[in-house]
Amino acid sequence: MVGLDIFALIVLIILVLCSLGIWILLGIYPGKIAYQRNHPQADAIGTAAIYTESVTATHITRKAMVRTEAWMNYLKP
């Protein structure tokens, strides 16, 4: 590989990681706003931000997360 190819690969990897980080932060943001404003259903808003239908490949994992969180809120309110 030429030095320019390696540089382009590094830039591409950094771009993908930054895009993933921004996507995760934007998913967490509604829950944080709800907690800051003392919304009565802040936990539900934080969970709903994660549970969307846009990425169907992770649907089962997200469904398990939501159910586990609901169970934990029931056991330890």
mmCIF file of the C-alpha atoms, coordinates in Angstrom:
data_MODEL
# 
_entry.id   MODEL 
# 
loop_
_atom_site.group_PDB 
_atom_site.id 
_atom_site.type_symbol 
_atom_site.label_atom_id 
_atom_site.label_alt_id 
_atom_site.label_comp_id 
_atom_site.label_asym_id 
_atom_site.label_entity_id 
_atom_site.label_seq_id 
_atom_site.pdbx_PDB_ins_code 
_atom_site.Cartn_x 
_atom_site.Cartn_y 
_atom_site.Cartn_z 
_atom_site.occupancy 
_atom_site.B_iso_or_equiv 
_atom_site.pdbx_formal_charge 
_atom_site.auth_seq_id 
_atom_site.auth_comp_id 
_atom_site.auth_asym_id 
_atom_site.auth_atom_id 
_atom_site.pdbx_PDB_model_num 
ATOM 1  C CA . MET A 1 1  ? 0.000   0.000  0.000  1.00 0.00 ? 1  MET A CA 1 
ATOM 2  C CA . VAL A 1 2  ? 1.091   3.475  -0.748 1.00 0.00 ? 2  VAL A CA 1 
ATOM 3  C CA . GLY A 1 3  ? 1.248   6.038  2.057  1.00 0.00 ? 3  GLY A CA 1 
ATOM 4  C CA . LEU A 1 4  ? -1.717  7.911  0.594  1.00 0.00 ? 4  LEU A CA 1 
ATOM 5  C CA . ASP A 1 5  ? -3.864  4.745  0.660  1.00 0.00 ? 5  ASP A CA 1 
ATOM 6  C CA . ILE A 1 6  ? -3.053  4.177  4.320  1.00 0.00 ? 6  ILE A CA 1 
ATOM 7  C CA . PHE A 1 7  ? -3.878  7.799  5.127  1.00 0.00 ? 7  PHE A CA 1 
ATOM 8  C CA . ALA A 1 8  ? -7.214  7.514  3.283  1.00 0.00 ? 8  ALA A CA 1 
ATOM 9  C CA . LEU A 1 9  ? -8.037  4.316  5.189  1.00 0.00 ? 9  LEU A CA 1 
ATOM 10 C CA . ILE A 1 10 ? -7.266  5.972  8.530  1.00 0.00 ? 10 ILE A CA 1 
ATOM 11 C CA . VAL A 1 11 ? -9.424  8.985  7.631  1.00 0.00 ? 11 VAL A CA 1 
ATOM 12 C CA . LEU A 1 12 ? -12.265 6.673  6.591  1.00 0.00 ? 12 LEU A CA 1 
ATOM 13 C CA . ILE A 1 13 ? -12.085 4.711  9.854  1.00 0.00 ? 13 ILE A CA 1 
ATOM 14 C CA . ILE A 1 14 ? -12.093 7.936  11.893 1.00 0.00 ? 14 ILE A CA 1 
ATOM 15 C CA . LEU A 1 15 ? -15.072 9.222  9.899  1.00 0.00 ? 15 LEU A CA 1 
ATOM 16 C CA . VAL A 1 16 ? -17.059 6.025  10.515 1.00 0.00 ? 16 VAL A CA 1 
ATOM 17 C CA . LEU A 1 17 ? -16.261 6.050  14.247 1.00 0.00 ? 17 LEU A CA 1 
ATOM 18 C CA . CYS A 1 18 ? -17.233 9.720  14.583 1.00 0.00 ? 18 CYS A CA 1 
ATOM 19 C CA . SER A 1 19 ? -20.494 9.113  12.714 1.00 0.00 ? 19 SER A CA 1 
ATOM 20 C CA . LEU A 1 20 ? -21.309 6.189  15.002 1.00 0.00 ? 20 LEU A CA 1 
ATOM 21 C CA . GLY A 1 21 ? -20.540 8.286  18.094 1.00 0.00 ? 21 GLY A CA 1 
ATOM 22 C CA . ILE A 1 22 ? -22.765 11.129 16.915 1.00 0.00 ? 22 ILE A CA 1 
ATOM 23 C CA . TRP A 1 23 ? -25.585 8.674  16.153 1.00 0.00 ? 23 TRP A CA 1 
ATOM 24 C CA . ILE A 1 24 ? -25.345 7.211  19.666 1.00 0.00 ? 24 ILE A CA 1 
ATOM 25 C CA . LEU A 1 25 ? -25.273 10.656 21.289 1.00 0.00 ? 25 LEU A CA 1 
ATOM 26 C CA . LEU A 1 26 ? -28.336 11.763 19.331 1.00 0.00 ? 26 LEU A CA 1 
ATOM 27 C CA . GLY A 1 27 ? -30.148 8.629  20.519 1.00 0.00 ? 27 GLY A CA 1 
ATOM 28 C CA . ILE A 1 28 ? -29.333 9.398  24.158 1.00 0.00 ? 28 ILE A CA 1 
ATOM 29 C CA . TYR A 1 29 ? -30.215 13.102 23.922 1.00 0.00 ? 29 TYR A CA 1 
ATOM 30 C CA . PRO A 1 30 ? -34.051 12.892 24.337 1.00 0.00 ? 30 PRO A CA 1 
ATOM 31 C CA . GLY A 1 31 ? -33.696 10.915 27.562 1.00 0.00 ? 31 GLY A CA 1 
ATOM 32 C CA . LYS A 1 32 ? -31.206 13.423 28.966 1.00 0.00 ? 32 LYS A CA 1 
ATOM 33 C CA . ILE A 1 33 ? -33.529 16.328 28.211 1.00 0.00 ? 33 ILE A CA 1 
ATOM 34 C CA . ALA A 1 34 ? -36.381 14.508 29.933 1.00 0.00 ? 34 ALA A CA 1 
ATOM 35 C CA . TYR A 1 35 ? -34.271 13.910 33.056 1.00 0.00 ? 35 TYR A CA 1 
ATOM 36 C CA . GLN A 1 36 ? -33.122 17.543 33.158 1.00 0.00 ? 36 GLN A CA 1 
ATOM 37 C CA . ARG A 1 37 ? -36.689 18.827 32.929 1.00 0.00 ? 37 ARG A CA 1 
ATOM 38 C CA . ASN A 1 38 ? -37.931 16.310 35.537 1.00 0.00 ? 38 ASN A CA 1 
ATOM 39 C CA . HIS A 1 39 ? -40.397 14.718 33.165 1.00 0.00 ? 39 HIS A CA 1 
ATOM 40 C CA . PRO A 1 40 ? -42.629 12.204 35.008 1.00 0.00 ? 40 PRO A CA 1 
ATOM 41 C CA . GLN A 1 41 ? -41.913 9.498  32.418 1.00 0.00 ? 41 GLN A CA 1 
ATOM 42 C CA . ALA A 1 42 ? -38.235 10.193 31.773 1.00 0.00 ? 42 ALA A CA 1 
ATOM 43 C CA . ASP A 1 43 ? -37.309 6.499  31.827 1.00 0.00 ? 43 ASP A CA 1 
ATOM 44 C CA . ALA A 1 44 ? -39.857 5.729  29.136 1.00 0.00 ? 44 ALA A CA 1 
ATOM 45 C CA . ILE A 1 45 ? -38.578 8.554  26.944 1.00 0.00 ? 45 ILE A CA 1 
ATOM 46 C CA . GLY A 1 46 ? -34.996 7.340  27.275 1.00 0.00 ? 46 GLY A CA 1 
ATOM 47 C CA . THR A 1 47 ? -36.063 3.827  26.354 1.00 0.00 ? 47 THR A CA 1 
ATOM 48 C CA . ALA A 1 48 ? -38.199 4.971  23.427 1.00 0.00 ? 48 ALA A CA 1 
ATOM 49 C CA . ALA A 1 49 ? -35.224 6.832  22.003 1.00 0.00 ? 49 ALA A CA 1 
ATOM 50 C CA . ILE A 1 50 ? -33.376 3.516  21.785 1.00 0.00 ? 50 ILE A CA 1 
ATOM 51 C CA . TYR A 1 51 ? -36.349 1.458  20.564 1.00 0.00 ? 51 TYR A CA 1 
ATOM 52 C CA . THR A 1 52 ? -36.993 2.624  17.022 1.00 0.00 ? 52 THR A CA 1 
ATOM 53 C CA . GLU A 1 53 ? -37.727 0.648  13.892 1.00 0.00 ? 53 GLU A CA 1 
ATOM 54 C CA . SER A 1 54 ? -35.001 2.255  11.767 1.00 0.00 ? 54 SER A CA 1 
ATOM 55 C CA . VAL A 1 55 ? -32.414 -0.509 12.273 1.00 0.00 ? 55 VAL A CA 1 
ATOM 56 C CA . THR A 1 56 ? -34.215 -3.830 11.991 1.00 0.00 ? 56 THR A CA 1 
ATOM 57 C CA . ALA A 1 57 ? -31.043 -5.931 12.374 1.00 0.00 ? 57 ALA A CA 1 
ATOM 58 C CA . THR A 1 58 ? -30.848 -5.044 16.075 1.00 0.00 ? 58 THR A CA 1 
ATOM 59 C CA . HIS A 1 59 ? -34.588 -5.359 16.690 1.00 0.00 ? 59 HIS A CA 1 
ATOM 60 C CA . ILE A 1 60 ? -34.319 -8.449 18.921 1.00 0.00 ? 60 ILE A CA 1 
ATOM 61 C CA . THR A 1 61 ? -31.546 -6.955 21.055 1.00 0.00 ? 61 THR A CA 1 
ATOM 62 C CA . ARG A 1 62 ? -33.442 -3.701 21.533 1.00 0.00 ? 62 ARG A CA 1 
ATOM 63 C CA . LYS A 1 63 ? -36.623 -5.577 22.399 1.00 0.00 ? 63 LYS A CA 1 
ATOM 64 C CA . ALA A 1 64 ? -34.757 -7.561 25.063 1.00 0.00 ? 64 ALA A CA 1 
ATOM 65 C CA . MET A 1 65 ? -33.257 -4.337 26.460 1.00 0.00 ? 65 MET A CA 1 
ATOM 66 C CA . VAL A 1 66 ? -36.644 -2.675 26.739 1.00 0.00 ? 66 VAL A CA 1 
ATOM 67 C CA . ARG A 1 67 ? -38.238 -5.694 28.420 1.00 0.00 ? 67 ARG A CA 1 
ATOM 68 C CA . THR A 1 68 ? -35.339 -6.113 30.839 1.00 0.00 ? 68 THR A CA 1 
ATOM 69 C CA . GLU A 1 69 ? -35.450 -2.441 31.755 1.00 0.00 ? 69 GLU A CA 1 
ATOM 70 C CA . ALA A 1 70 ? -39.211 -2.627 32.319 1.00 0.00 ? 70 ALA A CA 1 
ATOM 71 C CA . TRP A 1 71 ? -38.755 -5.671 34.543 1.00 0.00 ? 71 TRP A CA 1 
ATOM 72 C CA . MET A 1 72 ? -36.029 -3.962 36.557 1.00 0.00 ? 72 MET A CA 1 
ATOM 73 C CA . ASN A 1 73 ? -38.201 -0.868 37.005 1.00 0.00 ? 73 ASN A CA 1 
ATOM 74 C CA . TYR A 1 74 ? -40.985 -3.136 38.262 1.00 0.00 ? 74 TYR A CA 1 
ATOM 75 C CA . LEU A 1 75 ? -38.733 -4.943 40.734 1.00 0.00 ? 75 LEU A CA 1 
ATOM 76 C CA . LYS A 1 76 ? -36.824 -1.871 41.929 1.00 0.00 ? 76 LYS A CA 1 
ATOM 77 C CA . PRO A 1 77 ? -38.883 1.270  41.304 1.00 0.00 ? 77 PRO A CA 1 
# 
